[in-house]
Amino acid sequence: MQGNRHAHVFCECNNGLGKGIDGEITHITIYAPEGFESEDQRALQDLNKVWGGDDLEIRVILLGFGQPQDFGGIDLERGQCPLLARSRTWISRTPFISTRHPKVTRAGALKRDPSGLQIGCAEHDLLRLLEQAGLPRPELVEKVAGTMLGGRNIPWHAFFRQRETGKGRTAGNGTGYGFRIEFPEPVQGPVAVGYGAHFGMGGFVECRI
């Protein structure tokens, strides 16, 4: 579909109550800006297993359908999803991958926008894509080095950041970045932009720090 209106697949790790203690996936949230038609809902209801490595069969249970605000929050045990929260402050949960390359002049000097950012750098592309998604320009953008999974700080380079199959668009350079962003007002999640955003990359969660 055109205009990034097709479904997003977000994988999450719940570290509570003994689940996801090693950072493994415990929940999958599927979000579609256009909503799900009855045929789509039946397909999701009929999905009761997926396969992991070495053909491991994993049983899945549908928790429900609804609007993002119906599930937004930080407690997965209560069926809440931090990707679907409403918040001013968000932090990267999966690496943001730029779709553009940093720009330089023929002489090798950095090309900068009016604010001084290098055109095409990760932060510049993040701002561009947030605006493209209809979100307000953040008041604060700061880099973060990684995310906590299974009690460990996982750097962005530890994630798989390129699709191995298919003919989709490639990333700018494949490097992963993370950011803490603060909007001038609360926004409704999900906030997910950049290369691979429909397959779990570039996802942000509510930040209460």
RAGILIN-V348785 format. One record per pair of residues at least 24 apart in sequence whose ideal C-beta (glycine too) atoms are under 10 Angstrom apart, sorted by the first residue. I is the first residue (numbers start at 0). J is the second residue. Records with the same first field share a line. If there is no record, write none. Layout:
# RAGILIN-V348785
I=J, J
This chain:
# RAGILIN-V348785
0=31, 32, 33
2=32, 131
3=32, 128, 131, 132, 191, 192, 196, 197
4=31, 32, 33
5=31, 32, 33, 197
6=30, 31, 32, 33, 35, 39, 197
7=31, 32, 82, 189, 191, 196, 197, 198, 199, 201, 202
8=197, 198, 199
9=80, 82, 83, 92, 93, 188, 189, 191, 196, 197, 198, 199, 202, 204
10=92, 93, 198, 199, 202
11=75, 80, 81, 82, 92, 93, 199, 202, 204
12=75, 92, 146, 147, 148, 149
13=74, 75, 76
14=75, 147, 148, 149, 150
15=74, 75, 76, 77
16=75, 76
18=75, 76
19=75, 148, 149
20=149, 150
21=148, 149, 150, 151
22=146, 147, 148, 149, 150, 151, 153
23=51, 148, 149
24=49, 51, 57, 199
25=75, 76
26=59, 62, 75, 78, 80, 82
27=59, 62, 199
28=62, 67, 70, 75, 80, 81, 82, 83, 189, 202
29=61, 64
30=67, 70, 80, 82, 83, 188, 189, 191, 197
32=67, 132, 189
34=64, 66
35=64
39=64
40=64
66=187
67=187, 188, 189
68=187, 188
70=188
71=187, 188, 189, 205
72=205
73=204, 205, 206, 207
79=205
80=188, 189, 204, 205
81=188, 189, 202, 203, 204, 205, 206, 207
82=188, 189, 190, 191, 202, 203, 204, 205
83=187, 188, 189, 190, 204, 205
84=185, 186, 187, 188, 189, 190, 203, 204, 205, 206, 207
85=185, 186, 187, 188, 205
86=181, 182, 185, 186, 187, 188, 190, 203, 204, 205, 206, 207
87=135, 137, 138, 139, 180, 181, 182, 183, 184, 185, 186, 205, 206
88=137, 138, 139, 179, 180, 181, 182, 185, 203, 205, 206, 207, 208
89=134, 137, 178, 179, 180, 181, 182, 186, 188, 189, 190, 202, 203, 204, 205, 206
90=141, 143, 146, 177, 178, 179, 180, 181, 190, 203, 204, 205, 206, 207, 208
91=125, 142, 143, 144, 145, 146, 155, 175, 176, 177, 178, 179, 180, 190, 200, 201, 202, 203, 204, 206
92=146, 147, 148, 177, 190, 191, 199, 200, 201, 202, 203, 204, 205, 206
93=146, 155, 158, 160, 175, 177, 191, 193, 195, 196, 198, 199, 200, 201, 202, 203, 204
94=121, 145, 146, 153, 154, 155, 156, 157, 158, 159, 160, 173, 174, 175, 176, 177, 193, 194, 195, 199, 200, 201, 202
95=121, 122, 124, 125, 128, 142, 155, 174, 175, 176, 177, 178, 191, 192, 193, 194, 195, 196, 200, 201, 202, 203
96=121, 124, 155, 158, 160, 161, 170, 171, 172, 173, 174, 175, 176, 192, 193, 194, 195, 196, 200, 201
97=121, 122, 123, 124, 125, 127, 128, 170, 171, 172, 173, 174, 175, 176, 192, 193, 194, 201
98=124, 127, 128, 168, 169, 170, 171, 172, 192, 193, 194, 195, 196, 201
99=123, 124, 127, 128, 170, 171, 172, 193, 194
100=124, 171, 172
101=171, 172
116=140
119=171
120=171, 176
121=171, 172, 174, 175, 176, 177, 178, 193
122=176, 178, 180
124=171, 176, 192, 193, 194
125=176, 178, 180, 192, 193, 201
126=180, 192
127=192
128=191, 192, 193, 194, 196, 201
129=180, 182, 186, 190, 192, 193, 203
130=192
131=192
132=186, 189, 190, 191, 192, 196
133=186
134=180, 182, 186, 187, 190, 192
135=182, 183, 184, 186
136=180, 182, 183
137=178, 179, 180, 181, 182, 183, 186
138=180, 181, 182, 183, 184
139=178, 179, 180, 181, 182, 183
140=178, 179, 180, 181
141=177, 178, 179, 180, 181
142=176, 177, 178, 179
143=176, 177, 178, 179, 206
144=176, 177
145=175, 177
146=177, 202, 204
158=195, 199, 200
159=195, 199, 200
160=194, 195, 200
161=194, 195, 200
162=194, 195, 198, 200
165=198
167=194, 195, 197, 198
168=194, 195
169=194
170=194, 195, 200
175=200, 201
176=201
177=201, 203
178=203
179=203, 206, 208
180=206
181=206
